[in-house]
Amino acid sequence: MQPTAFAEMITIPAGQVTLSDRRTERRWSVELAAYRLAAAPVTQALYAQITGRRPSSIQGDRLPVEGVCWWDAVRFCNALSRHEGLAPAYRLPPAVDDAHRGDDASDAVTCDAGADGYRLPTEAEWEHACRAGTTGPRYGRLDDIAWYRANAGERPHEVGGRQPNAWGLHDMLGNVWEWCWDVYDAEVYGSYRVLRGGGWFDEPWSCRASVRRRSHPTLRLDDVGLRVARSLSR
């Protein structure tokens, strides 16, 4: 099958990343095997090619898709996998597998991390890839690497328009927040899922490698998109 447009994947080396939560002051370390991550957020052209839908509030083929909930994101990953002849990573409840919206049963979704298909990154994978070997809050000067409140003109911009990090990943900070696989804090926030990266309307504080944000898996926002990952064959 022909490669899908705008789906360049970059191999991310194995490593360890330490995550932290500002509210709870908790820190935890995660060991990661090597994996692959898209060089840029999913574009509107790719999302439309795979789903037939254009949910974004501002239209443009090379703009990042936004206005997608977590359910939309996992369904897109499965659809992209099937489109490319790969094994879908997610098993969804039958009642919502092909629906245009999810419900509050996201804990019923399971992920086969060994499948060769597309999936959302874990937040540990996301932060490890964002840092690209750096230890500071950002992998470069913010105005050079990100679209955020001071330079975005209150709108998203075409992917790849700012400098990538050392591993060749664009827009890891700014432009749109990105859904991750993880539940944010089940004891306090229930099924809310993790968002990472900051967006076009965020202040510099939010556009840092360590910042965690949460959202309900059914919520669609005009500054939230996604980036896909794949596990490496073992």
C-alpha positions in Angstrom: 0.0 0.0 0.0 1.3 3.5 -0.8 2.6 5.5 2.2 0.2 7.9 3.7 0.9 11.7 3.2 2.5 13.6 6.0 3.2 10.5 8.2 7.0 10.7 8.5 8.1 8.7 11.5 11.3 9.1 13.5 12.9 6.4 15.6 13.3 7.6 19.2 16.1 5.9 21.2 15.6 4.0 24.4 16.1 5.9 27.6 14.8 7.0 30.9 12.7 10.0 31.7 11.6 11.5 35.0 8.1 13.0 35.0 6.6 15.3 37.6 3.3 16.7 38.7 3.2 20.3 40.0 -0.1 19.9 41.9 0.9 16.8 43.9 4.7 17.4 43.8 5.1 13.8 42.8 8.1 12.6 40.7 8.5 9.3 38.9 10.9 7.7 36.5 10.1 5.6 33.5 12.4 3.3 31.5 11.5 3.3 27.8 12.4 1.0 24.9 13.0 2.5 21.5 9.9 3.5 19.6 8.8 5.6 16.6 7.0 9.0 16.8 5.6 11.2 14.0 7.8 14.1 13.1 4.8 16.5 13.3 1.3 16.5 14.6 -1.4 14.9 12.5 -2.4 17.4 9.8 -6.0 18.1 8.6 -5.1 16.6 5.2 -4.1 13.3 6.8 -7.1 13.2 9.1 -9.5 13.9 6.3 -7.8 11.3 4.1 -8.3 8.6 6.7 -11.6 9.6 8.3 -13.4 11.7 5.7 -13.9 14.4 8.3 -12.5 17.9 8.8 -13.4 18.9 12.4 -11.0 21.9 12.7 -12.3 25.4 13.3 -9.7 26.9 10.9 -9.2 24.9 7.7 -5.9 24.2 5.9 -4.4 20.9 4.7 -1.0 21.5 6.4 -2.6 22.9 9.6 -2.7 20.5 12.6 -6.0 18.9 13.0 -7.8 20.1 16.2 -11.3 19.8 17.6 -10.7 16.0 18.1 -11.4 14.3 21.4 -9.4 11.4 22.9 -11.9 8.9 21.4 -11.5 10.5 18.0 -7.7 10.2 18.4 -7.7 6.4 19.3 -10.2 5.7 16.5 -8.0 7.6 14.1 -5.0 5.5 15.1 -6.8 2.3 14.4 -8.1 3.6 11.1 -4.7 4.7 10.0 -3.3 1.3 10.9 -5.9 -0.5 8.8 -5.3 1.9 5.9 -1.6 1.0 5.9 -2.2 -2.8 6.5 -0.9 -2.8 10.0 -2.4 -4.4 13.2 -4.5 -1.9 15.1 -3.1 -1.2 18.6 -6.5 -0.5 20.3 -9.4 -2.7 21.2 -12.4 -0.5 21.6 -15.9 -1.4 23.0 -18.0 -2.4 20.0 -20.7 0.2 20.7 -18.2 3.1 20.2 -15.7 1.6 17.8 -17.1 3.4 14.7 -19.1 6.2 16.4 -18.4 9.9 16.0 -18.3 10.3 19.8 -17.2 8.4 22.8 -18.7 8.0 26.3 -17.1 7.9 29.7 -16.0 4.3 29.3 -12.5 5.0 28.1 -11.1 2.6 30.7 -12.6 -0.2 28.6 -10.1 0.6 25.8 -7.1 -1.6 25.8 -3.8 -1.1 24.0 -1.6 -3.8 22.6 1.8 -2.0 22.7 3.3 -4.9 20.7 1.1 -4.3 17.7 2.8 -2.7 14.7 0.0 -0.2 14.1 -0.3 3.4 15.2 -1.2 4.5 18.7 -0.9 7.6 20.9 2.3 8.0 22.8 2.4 7.5 26.5 3.2 10.7 28.3 6.6 9.3 29.2 7.3 8.6 25.6 6.1 12.1 24.7 8.3 13.9 27.2 11.4 11.8 26.4 10.9 12.6 22.7 10.3 16.3 23.4 13.4 16.7 25.5 15.6 14.9 22.9 18.4 14.6 25.4 18.1 18.1 26.9 17.4 18.8 30.5 16.0 22.3 30.6 12.3 23.4 30.3 12.6 23.6 26.4 14.8 22.2 23.7 15.4 25.7 22.2 14.5 29.3 22.3 10.7 29.4 22.5 10.1 31.9 19.6 12.3 29.7 17.4 10.6 26.4 18.1 6.9 27.1 19.0 3.7 28.9 18.0 2.3 30.3 21.2 0.3 33.3 22.4 3.0 35.9 21.7 3.6 35.0 18.1 0.7 32.8 16.8 -1.8 35.6 16.1 -4.5 33.6 18.1 -4.6 30.7 15.6 -2.8 27.4 14.7 -0.1 27.4 12.0 1.1 24.9 9.5 3.1 22.0 11.0 6.9 22.1 10.6 7.1 25.9 10.5 9.4 26.2 13.5 12.8 24.6 14.3 12.7 20.9 15.2 14.4 19.5 18.3 17.7 17.5 18.0 15.8 14.4 17.0 13.9 16.0 14.1 10.5 16.5 15.8 8.6 19.6 15.0 5.9 21.4 17.1 6.5 19.4 20.2 5.9 22.6 22.1 3.2 25.1 21.0 0.7 25.0 18.0 -1.7 22.3 19.5 -1.7 20.3 22.7 -1.4 16.6 22.0 -3.4 13.7 23.4 -1.5 11.0 25.2 -2.6 7.5 26.1 -2.4 7.9 29.9 -5.1 8.6 32.5 -4.1 11.9 34.3 -5.0 11.0 37.9 -7.7 8.4 38.3 -8.3 8.9 42.0 -9.0 12.7 41.6 -10.1 13.2 38.0 -11.5 9.8 37.0 -11.2 9.1 33.2 -9.5 12.4 32.3 -6.6 11.9 29.9 -3.2 13.6 29.6 -2.4 16.4 27.2 1.1 17.6 26.5 3.0 20.3 24.7 1.1 23.6 25.0 -0.9 25.3 22.3 -1.2 28.4 20.1 -3.0 30.4 22.8 -0.8 29.4 25.7 1.6 31.6 27.7 5.3 30.5 27.9 4.7 28.8 31.2 2.6 26.1 29.5 5.0 25.5 26.7 7.5 23.4 28.6 8.5 19.8 28.3 7.3 18.9 31.8 3.9 20.6 31.8 0.9 18.2 32.2 -2.7 19.2 31.3 -5.8 17.1 31.5 -9.1 16.8 29.6 -12.2 14.6 29.5 -11.9 12.0 26.7 -15.1 13.2 25.1 -14.1 16.9 25.0 -13.1 18.6 21.7 -11.1 21.9 21.9 -9.7 24.1 19.2 -6.2 23.9 20.6 -6.0 20.1 21.0 -4.8 17.7 18.4 -2.6 14.5 18.3 0.6 13.0 17.2 1.0 9.2 16.4 3.5 6.7 17.7 4.4 3.1 16.8 6.1 0.4 18.7 9.2 -1.1 17.2 9.1 -4.8 16.3 10.6 -7.0 18.9 
